[in-house]
Amino acid sequence: MTINSFIKRLQNIMRNDSGVNGDAQRIEQIVWLLFLKVYDAKEEIWEFHDDNYQSIIPEEYRWRNWATDNKDGEAKTGQSLLDFINEQLIPSLKRIEVDEHTPISKAIVKFAFEDTFNFMKDGVLLRQVVNVIDEIDFTDHKERHNFNDIYEQILKDLQNQRSSGEYYTPRAVTDFIVEMVRPKLGEKVADFACGTGGFLTSSLNYLEKQIDSVEDRDKYNHSVFGIEKKALPHLLSVTNLLLHDIDNPYIVHDNSLEKNVRDYVEKDKFEVILMNPPYGGSEKDNIKMNFPLELRSSETADLFMSVIMYRLKKEGRAAIVLPDGFLFGTDNSKMAIKEKLVNDFNLHTIIRLPHSVFAPYTSIHTNILFFDNAHPTEHTWFYRLDMPEGYKNFSKTRPIKIEHFEPIIKWWENREDIVIDDNYKAKKYTVEEIVEGNYNLDLCGFPKEEEIILEPNELIKNYQEERAQLNNQIDNILEDIQSVLGEKS
């Protein structure tokens, strides 16, 4: 079964069900069913290796015991299937008891179903959906890896349903960043707003090539950590890691910003942190209280930048995707964050990405900041990645690809200034120059871009994102003014 035909078959069936209202609910429905199928396949493997293995799922609710249709007329369908799922299966999985001693491989079942619902109202159509999913043999290693691409498609479909500031990070971007950061087996890679797990799966693909022994396989199984506060992306990331042969997918369903950063201790820190945090969003005052006064910001991405700095181990490496607003922002909190970044960490490279990397979801301009916790910044290299020849912009049908990063990969090991048409494409700036420039990191930018004519809906979306960022900057400035006035009164 090809991926396209698999998705299309499910779409065609579910379009006829009156309970599924649009793509968002269709995706949620597919994802929790896929999770149960994938988990059952993993349990078959665990049972093969451990005669004493016991499932945390009650026997009658395991996929193999209710979903598989043996064509003997015994499989549940119609109203009996609906009643079983709505009144028994989902409530039972929500009630599973876990504690601090429950293995992650088992506890994820409860976490996965905390916010799960069945939207389908036609039990016959639901049986058809279950049968299509049951055709996939997830115990087969090759087929399991082939169907990682199912998640790529689901993730892309998911974007149209997600709120401003949250995007699917293109595989080419996550693969490039991982290749530059070069995680090693034995190190743990973290993403504190992991979404559907793009950075984590790119890291696993990179680390898998380093496996040479049983000990290495165990290190691989414990090599990634994620936090995601939204239920659907969390479930997607857990299932994606199961497909990547991670038996204990440590993906926490939580908000990374809800803990006071001053409370982090050494065991909470990581060797590698990779992130594309949500931007444009704003946080409540009680969230901002979790940060030192000078680092409190109304911009979500700024707060995640601070979290990374507090959770990066000594000698650890990090990379984060941030919008242009962070580079040139001058409100007090952004200035304080940039000052801390430059003075306490080694901000060694900033890659200026071309427009439309996240197309068609947004045309917002973004950058990749690479830094480590080895020593304070001495100098920072800037490199402008221009639009590939023959491209006016990236799109859903012509996305950015890993080969588009080849010029940076070649330049990375043998860095030198590059000047094109009297403009710097690549240049090294000393820390003194950065400080004297008032921590303005908007350097080696794009000298001139052709105006791109966007569809009305895209224009509206971009204006909304830009307005949200401006509103957050205004909020920060007003807070700074009020703070000053409060001190004087």
N, C-alpha and C positions, 0 to 999 in steps of 0.2 A: 504494500500500500504506500503510495507516495504521500508526502506531507500535504501537498495541495489538495489531493483528493480526500484525504482524511478530514481536513478542516472543512472542505466544501460539503462533504456528506453530513457532517454534524450541523453545519449552518442550515442546510436545506431541510433537515428534519425539524430543527428547533424553530424555524420561521413559521411553522404551522401550529405552534403551541401558543395559545393566548396568554399564558402566564409569563412568558419571556418577553419583557418589554425592552427591546433594543439590544445593541451589541454588548453593553456593559453587563447586563444580567446573563446573556448568553455565555460570555467569557467566564463569569463566576461559576456558572453551572458546570461548564466543561472542566474547569480547574479542580474543583473538589472531587469530581468523579475520577479524573485522571490521577489525583493524589492517591485515592484509595486503591486504584489499579496498580500504580507504581509501588506503593507501600506493600501490597500483597505479594508482588513479584520479589521485592527485597526480602520479605519474610520467608519466602520459599528458599532463598539462598542462605539466609541465616539458619533456618531449620536444617538445611543440608550439612552445615558445618557444626551445628550444636544440637545434639540429640535432646537436650534438656530445655531447648528454647520454648518460651511461653509468650504468646502474643498478649499485648495489653488490650487488644480489641476482643470483646466477648465473641465466642465462636460463631454464633449465628449472624454476627454483623461483619465478619470478614468477607472480603470481596468474593472469594472462591465459593462461599456458601450461600450467596444470594444473587450475585450478579451473573455468574456464568450460566448460559443457556445451553443445556445438553440436548435440546430438541426432543425432549421426552414429554413435553407438556407440563412439566413441573415448575418451570421458571415463573417467578412472579411477574405479572404484567397488569395493565389497566389499573383499576381502583385499588386492588390488593397491593400492588407495588407502591402506589402513592401513599397509601396508609402506612405501609411498612417503613418507608423512608421518612415521612413527616412525623410519625408518631413513635417510632421505635429507633431507627438507625441514627438519625442526627441527634435527637435528645440523648440517646445513650452515649454517643461519642463526646458530646458536650459535658456529660457528667463524669467522665473518666477521672479518677483520683490520681494525682501525682504529688510527689514531694521532692525534697532535695536529693533523695537517694534514687529517684527514678532515672534510668538512663535516658539521655537525650533522644536516642533512637526510638524510645517508646513515648516519651513525654510529648514529642512533636505532634502526635495524633490529637491530643487534647487541644494543644495550641492551634492546630490547623482548623479545628471546628468551632472555636470560640465564637466566631461571627459568621458562620456558614448557614445558608438557607437554600431550600429547594424552591426554585421559581416555577418549575414546570407543573402544569395542571392536567396534562393528558398522559395517563399512565402507559398507554400503548406507544406513544411517541418517546416517552422516557425509556421504555424497554428497548426501542430501536437505538437510541443514543448509547445506552449501556452496552448493547451488543457490538456496536461499531468500535467503542473503546476497548472492549474485551478481545477484539481481534489482534491487538498488538501484543507481541510476546516480549514483555519487558525483562524476562529472565535471560533473554539472549543478549549478550554484551554488544554485539554489532548493531542489532536493531535498537537497543536502548540508546546507544550513542547517536544513531541516525535520527532518532526522534527527539534529540535535544533541539533540533530545528523547529519542532512543533512549538516549543516555547518561544523561539525567536519570533515566529509568526503571531502567536498570542500576545507577546509583549508589544509588538508593533500595533496590533489591533487595539490594544489597551490604551494607547496614547490618546486617542480621540476622546477617551472618557475621563482623562485625568485632569486635575486642576492646574491652574497656571503655575509655572515654575518647576514642574516636575516632568522630566522627560526620560524616555528610553535612551540610554547612552549607546551610540552606535558601537557595534562589535569592534570595528576598526580602531576606535578611540581607546576602548578598554584594553585591547590587545597591544596597541602601541605603548600605552603607559606602563603596562606590566613588563613589556620587553625592556623598557628603559630603566625601570626600578629593579628588575631582576631578583625577585624573591627566591629564597633558597629553602629546600626541605629542612624542617626544624624551626623555621621562622613561622610566625602566625600573621596572616594578612587580615586586616579588619576594614570594615566599611560600616559607619555608624548611621547611614541612611541608605541601606543597600538596595532598596527597591526590589527588583526581581532577581538581583544577584549577578549582574553583568560583570562587575569587577572581580567578584569571587570566582565565577566560572572561568574567566580569562586567566586568573591566577592558577586555578587548578589545571587548566590545559598546559600552562607553562611548567608547573611543578611535576606533572605526571611524567614528563620526559626524564626527570631526575631519579625516578624509582628504579633501584637495582636489587632490592632485598625486601624481605618481610618487614624488617624494621623500618625501611623507607616507606613501605605501604602504610604502616601505622602512623608515621609522621604526617603523611599525606592526608590521612583521614582526620587529623586534628589541626589542619593547617589554615583553616579560614574561620572567621567570626563575623557575624553581621547583626545589625539591629534594624528593624523596619516597623514603623508604627501603624501602617495601614494593613488591614487584614488580607486583601487580595494579593498585593505584591509579596507580602510575607509568605503566603501559601505557595505562590509561584516560585519564590526563591528556595524554599524548603524542598519542593518537588524537584526543582532543577538540580539541586545538590545531590539528591538521591539518584538522579539519572547519571550524575558524574561519579557514582560509586562512593559517595561520602555516607558512611553508615550512621554517623552522628552529626547531622547538619545543625551546627550551633547557630541558629538564626533566632534571635530574641524578638518577640512581638512587643515592642515598647517604643518610647520616645527618648532618644539619646539626650535630649536637652533638659530632661526633667531631673537630672541629678546635678548637685552642686559640683562644679569642676574642681573646687578646692578639696573635695573629699576623695579624689582619686589617689590610689596608692600604687605601688610598683606592680602588683598583680593585675591591675586594671589597664596596664600599658602594653603596647604592641610594637613589634619590630618593623612592620610595614602597615601603613594606612593609605588606602586609595579611596577617593570619594568624588562623586558628582552630586553635591547636596542640592536640595531644592532652593531656588532663588526666587525673590519677589514676594515670598511669604512674610508674614509678620507674626511675632509671638507675644503672648500675654505677659503682663508685668511680672506675674509670679514665676514665669520661665526665666525672664531676664535677671531675676534676683539670684539665679544660680551661677552668675558670673561676677567677677570683680567689677566694681563701679565703672572703671574706665573702659571695660570691654563690653558693656551692655549695649546691645543694638536692637533695633526693630527689624533688622534684616536677617532672615533665617540663615542665609549662607555665611554671614559674618560670625554668627554664634557657633556654627559647625567648625569654622576655621579655628576658633578658640578651643573647642573640644579636642580637635586634632592636636593642637600644641600641648594640651594638658595630658594627652594619652599616648604620646609618642615616646618610646623608650630612648634612652641614651644610645647614640649611634644609629637609631632607627631612621627609616626613609619614608617619605610621604609624597603623594601627588594629589592635587585637588583641581577640579575644573571649576572656574569662577567666571562670572560675567565681567565685562569691561568696567562696570561701576565700582568694583572693588579696587581696581588698579588706580583710578584717578580720584576716588572718593576722598573728601576732605572733612567730613564730619568727625567729631571727636573720637567716636568709637572706632571708626575705620582707621583713623590715624594711629590710635593706640594699638590696634591689632597689627597693623603693618610695622609699627615700631618694635613691638615684641617679636614679630616674625624675623625681622632683620637683625635685631640685637641678640636674641636668644637662640636663633636657629640659622642654619646655612641655606639661605635661599639662593640656590646656585643656577637655576634655569627657569625662564618663563617662555612658554611657547604661545605665540599669538595665533589663534586659529582663524581661518577664513570664515566669512559669514555663511549661514545656512547649513552648518555642520549638523544641526538638529532638525533640519527640514524633513518633513513638512510641518513639524509640530511647533517650531518657532524659528525665527531668523535672528534671534538674539546673539550678539557677539560674545564669544567665550575665549578663555585662555586656560592653559595648564600650568600650574605652579608646582615645581619640583623642589623639595627642600629636605634637609636631614637634621638630625639632632647631634651632630658631631662637634660643631663649634659655631661661633657667631659668623654672620655673613662677611666675607671679605670682598667679594665681587659677585655680580649676577649677570649671566648671559641671557640675552633676549634673542629670539629667533622668530621671524615672521613667516608662517607657512602660507604661501600664496595659493590662490585657486588654481587647480591643475589646468594645463593647457587644454582648450576645447570645452571648458566648463564656464558657464556664467554663474551658476549656483548649483548646489546639491539639491536633490529632491528624493522623493520616495522611490522613484524608479532608477535614479542615478545617485545613490548614496556615496558618502565618503568611504574609501577602501584603504586597506592597510598599505597598499603600494603607493598611495598618495603621501604617506609619511616617509617614504624612502629617502628623500633629500635630507630630512632631519636625522634619520638613523645614520646616514653616511657622515654628516657633519658632527654628530654627537661626540665621537671619539677624537676627532681632529678639528677642534673648534677654531674658527678664525672669523674676523669681521668680514661681512659681505655688504657691498654697496651697489645698489641698482638705481640708475637714474637719479643720482645724488641723494638717495634715501637709503638709510641703513636697513638691510634685511636681517642682519645679524650683527650684534655688537655686545662687547663686555663693558659694563659700568661698574666702577668701584663703589664700595659702600659709602665713601665720602661723597661721591656724586649723587647717590640716591638720597642721602640725608640732606644734602644741600638743596636738592630738588623737592624738599618737603615730602619725602616718601611717595612721590608720584611715580608709579610703576607703569604708566601708560607710555612705554617707549618702544621703538621699532614697530610702530603701528602701521596701518595700511594708508599709504599716502593719498590714494584716490580710488574710489570705487564707483563703478557704473551704477546708476540708479536702477533698482530692480522693481519691476511692476508686479505687485502681489495681488492675489485675489482679495476681494473685499473682506472675507472672513479672516484671512491671514493678517490683513492690515489691522482690523479691529483687535485681534488677539495680541499682536505686537504692541499696539498702543496701550492695551490694558496692562501688559507686562511692564512696559516702560513707566506707565503711571504708577503701578504698584511699587516699583523701585524708587521712583522719585518721592512718592508718599512716605516710604520708609526713611529716606534720607532727610526729608523735611521733619518727620517725627523725631529723628535723632537730634537734628539741629535745635528744634524747639525744646527738647529735653535738656540739651546743653545750656540753652539760654535760661530756662527755668531754674536749672541747678545753680547757675551763676547768680541770678536774681535772688534765689533763696538764701544763698550764702551771704549776700549783701544786706538782706533785710533783717 
